């Protein structure tokens, strides 16, 4: 069963936040989700098994786990880009089958159309949904302004930095006003400084519009900084390990990275993803068979 845990003594403000959160309508309900893939040898590999969780309206949920736990497979299934082998997905109580404007998707790669301007990229989904060109342009410019890129509306993707491209991708995903925004490690390719700025942009956007976010990441600090709750998966097969309520008060700031609540949550996540006993086994099995190619007296780790 999924467990919701609390670290340290939460303040009344934090407790009240989670009490209010649980009273909100459920936007996403995942029940018994599983996914198996056929192997070239004719066998099967189980990527996901018995995944159960819910996401409430306007909640921010991060998904983390060790490599190979099926994070990207999970989000692709939720987006309708993959078909589950078992289980069901309900969005606002309705079954999910295939892609739909109710679910916006932002990938790690910059999936913009290089031949279209920023404005035209954001207009694309609006035009496809049947809006007139005038209406689509008006709405696109509003979303472009929301992500702070109004002065780049007529620029092309190759003229933008990595962070700016992802802001355009977010604007394009939000333009159709989805019920939930799905993000698959969207900042994984960014440098640390740009990544920090993008995290802040996303928090500001989330706080100011009616959107629910499910965010895949491998960065523990990022998960704690962004999320209301963190879904931790274990690998081989991908299963729910724990569902953690983040006790760091909202609104968040970089100053909280060294707070007791933040550090305690990070410690627990590290224990879940890298259990001590598994680390010991890894050290034993992953030793490199190295041939020494320097002088015996040339010790780089020695004290001078």
N, C-alpha and C positions, 0 to 999 in steps of 0.2 A: 504494500500500500504506500501511497505518497505520504510523506511526512512534511509538515510545516514546522520549522524550528526557529527559535529566537536565541540570539546571543547577547550575553550580558543583560543588564536591567534596562529594558526599553522605557523611555519616558512615556508619560501619559499621552503626549502629542503623537508619538509614533504608534502607540496602541490604538488610539482613536482613528488614526489614518487607516490602519488595516481593518478595523471594525467597519468603517464607512466603505472601504473598498469591497468587502465581501457582500455588502448590501446592494451593490450595483448589479445591473443585469449582466448575465454571462454572454460575452460576445463570441468566444470560441470554445467549443467543447470537443475534446479529443477522447475517444473511447476505444480501448483495446486495439490501438493502431499497430499494425505489423507490416513489415516489408521483407520479402525474400527475393533474391536474384538467382537466376540459373547460372551455373558455371560451365565453361567449355567442355568439361569432362562429363557433363550430364547431371551433376549434383546440384545442390542448392546452398546458398549462403544467406543466413538470416542477418539482415542489417538492423532492423528494428523489431522489438517484441513487446507487446502489451503496454504500449504507451498510453497513459491516462493523465490528463490534466485539463484545467479550465483557465480561461483568461477573461477577466471582467472588463467591462467597458471603461476605456481611458486608462487601463492598466499598462504598465511597461514591464514586460517579462523578457529576461535574457535567458538564452540556452547555452550552456557550456558543457564540456566533457572532453575526455582524452581523444587523441587522434583515432579515427575509425569508429567512433561511437554513433555515427549516423546523423550528425547535426544538419548537414546540408541536404541529406536525403529527406529528413523530416520536413524541412522548410519547403522543399520542392513539392512534397506531397500536399502540404497545406496550401501552396499556391496553385495546385492543380496541374503541375508540370509532370508529376509522377502519379501512378495509380497505386494505392495501398493494396497489400495482399489480404489483410484482415482489418477489421475495425471500421469505425466511421468518424467523420468529421462534420460537426454542425456549426454553421455560422449564423448567429441569431436564431438558432433553432431549426435552420434549414440545412439539409444535406449538401455537402460540397462535392461537386463532380466537374473537373476541368477548370481552366482559368476563368476568372470573372472579375469585372471592375470593382466588386466589393472587396477584393484583396489586392492591394498594391504591393509591388515587389521591387526591391532594390538589391542588386547583386554587388559582389566585390569588384568586378570589372566595370569599366565605364561603358555601359551599354547604351550610349547615345548614338543617334544617327549622325555620322560625321559630315554628311552632305547638307544637313539642316542646321539652321541657326538655333540658338538657345530658345528663342520664342517658338520657333516651328517645332522643336523637339517637344516642348511642353504642350503645344497645341495638338500634337499628333493624336493622342488618345481621345481628346475632346472631339475632334473632327470625326474620328472613327465611331464615337458614340452617338453621332447624329446632330451635334450642335452646328449652328451656322458658323461661317468663317468669322463674322464680326463678334459673335458671342464667345467663340473659342479663343479669339485673340484677347478679348477683354479679360476673360477668366485666367488665361495663361499669364498675362502681365501681372495680375494680382498675386499669383503663386510665385512668380519670379521675384516680385518685390518682397514677398514673405521670406525668401531665402537670401535676400540681400544682394541680388544680382541684376537689378533694374538697368544699370548702366552697361550691362553685357548682353542685353536681350537680342541684339543683332550680331553678336559674335558667334563664331563657329567653335565646336569642341576643341579643335587643335590649338585654339588661341587661349584656352583656359588652363589653369593649374588643376592638379588632381582633386584637390578639395572642392574647387569650384564645379568641376564636372559632377562630383557626387551631389552637390547641392542642386544642380539641375536635375539629376536623376531623382532626387527626393521630391522636387517640385513636380516633375512629370508624374510620379507615382501618386502624389497627393491630389493632383488636378482632377482626377475622376472621383474624388471624395470617397475613398474606400472606407469600409467599416474597420479594417485592420491593415496595418502596414507591416509587411514581412521584410526583414533585412538580413541578408546572408553575408556576414562579415564585411559590411560595406566600407570599413575603414582599414581593412587589413593591409592594403597596398600603400597607405599614406605614411609619411614620416611622423615622428612623435609629436612635433609641434602642431602640424596640420591636423593630426588626429584629435588632439586635445581641443582645438578650435571647433572641429566638426561635432564633437560630443556636446559642446556647449550650444552650438547652433541647434542640434537636434532636441536638446532639453527645452530650449526656448520655444521651438515649434510645437513640441508635444504639449507644453503647458498652455499654449494659446489657441489650439484648435481641438476639435472633437475627434481624436484619433486614438486607437489602441495600437500598441507596438509589440511585435515579437521579434527579438533581435538575437541573431546568432553571433557568438564571439568566442575566441580562444583566450582573450585577455581578461584576467580576473579583476584587475583594477577597473577596467571599462565596465564590466558586468555590475560590479558593486556600485559604481558611480551612477549608472543609468537606471538600474532596475528597481521596481517595487519588489519583485520576487525573481528568484533565479532557479531555473529548472536544470538540475545536474543529471547528466546521462552517464551511464557506464558503458563500456565497449564490449563487443564480442559475446552476445549481440547487444545492440543499443537498447538499454532499458532505463526506466526512471530510477535514479539513485536516491535523490532527495529533492524536495521543493522547498526552497529557503526564502523566508521573509527577510528582507534587508532592513536592519534596524537603524540605518543611518538616516537621520531626519531630512525631510525635504523642506525647502529647496536645497539642492546639493551645491557644493562649491569645492574647488581643488584643495582648499584648506582641510577638508575632512578626510583626506587620504591618510592622515596620520592619527586620526581619532581612534579611541579604543574600540568603538563599534565597527569601524571600517577594518581595522587590523584583525579583530577577532573573527569577522566574517571571512576575510581572506584566508586566515589560517584554516578555518573549517573547509573552505573550498579546496585548498591545497591538499588537505588530508583525504578528501573524497576522490580527487582526481589522481593523486600520487600517493597511495597508501605506503607507509614506511616499509612494510614487508615486500611489496612489489619493487620498490626502489632497490632494496638489497639484492633481490633476485636479478634485477637488471644489471647491477654492477658486476655480478658474478658472470653473467652470460654475455655481456657486451664488451668485455675487455679486448682491446686491440692487440694484435700480434705484431708489435713494433720491432723494427731493427734499428739499433742505435747507430746514428751516423755522425756523431760528434765525439769529441774527446771526453774521456771519463771524468776529467776534472772540470769540464765545462757545464756546471750545474746552474741553470737559469733560476732555480728555486732557492738557491743557497742565499744566506744572509751575507751581504758585503760588509 
